[in-house]
Amino acid sequence: MTLMQCTYRDHIITADVLEHEGSPMPWAGGCQITTPEGRTTRRLPLPLGYAFMAELEQAQHASIAHGKWLVDQCLDHGKPLFPQAA
């Protein structure tokens, strides 16, 4: 599988797509985000209604777009990329 990643607003977004063999929609989209400080998120899946796709490249592109949206939410709206410690 080809690794797809991009740099967006100083964050590295890597598509983390999982394969579910035997399914008509075998590709589950998700991403990992690395901050400028070097901290990396866990796998962040796409919302369930949009997570599964028939084509690998489509799932990778959707995963990158989702990562960009998450970075925008973090930087522009203060939503954390990492779970808050209790």
SULKA-V783601 format. One record per pair of residues at least 4 apart in sequence whose C-alpha atoms are under 8 Angstrom apart, sorted by the first residue. I is the first residue (numbers start at 1). GAP is how many residues later the second one is. Records with the same first field share a line. If there is no record, write none. Layout:
# SULKA-V783601
I = GAP / GAP
This chain:
# SULKA-V783601
3 = 11 / 12
4 = 10 / 11 / 56 / 60
5 = 7 / 8 / 9 / 10 / 59
6 = 6 / 7 / 8 / 58
7 = 4 / 5 / 6
8 = 4 / 5 / 60 / 63
9 = 62
10 = 25 / 26
11 = 22 / 23 / 24 / 25 / 60
12 = 21 / 22 / 23 / 24
13 = 18 / 19 / 20 / 21 / 51 / 54 / 55
14 = 17 / 18 / 19 / 50 / 53
15 = 14 / 15 / 16 / 17 / 45 / 46 / 48 / 49
16 = 13 / 14 / 15 / 16 / 27 / 44 / 47
17 = 10 / 11 / 12 / 13 / 14 / 39 / 42 / 43 / 46
18 = 9 / 10 / 11 / 12
19 = 7 / 8 / 9
20 = 5 / 6 / 7 / 8
21 = 5
22 = 4
24 = 30
25 = 27 / 28 / 29 / 30
26 = 26 / 27 / 28 / 29
27 = 24 / 25 / 26 / 27 / 28 / 29 / 32
28 = 17 / 18 / 23 / 24 / 25 / 31
29 = 16 / 17 / 22 / 23 / 24 / 30 / 31 / 33 / 34
30 = 13 / 14 / 15 / 16 / 21 / 33 / 36
31 = 12 / 13 / 14 / 32 / 33 / 35 / 36
32 = 8 / 9 / 10 / 11 / 12 / 35
33 = 7 / 8 / 34
34 = 4 / 5 / 6 / 7
35 = 4 / 5
41 = 40 / 41
45 = 6 / 18
46 = 4 / 5 / 17 / 20
47 = 4
48 = 4
51 = 8
52 = 7
53 = 5 / 6
54 = 4 / 5
55 = 4
56 = 4
57 = 4
58 = 4
59 = 4
60 = 4
61 = 4
62 = 4
63 = 4
64 = 4
65 = 4
66 = 4
67 = 4
68 = 4
69 = 4
70 = 4 / 11
71 = 4 / 10
72 = 4 / 5
73 = 4 / 5 / 6
74 = 4 / 5 / 6 / 7
75 = 4
80 = 4
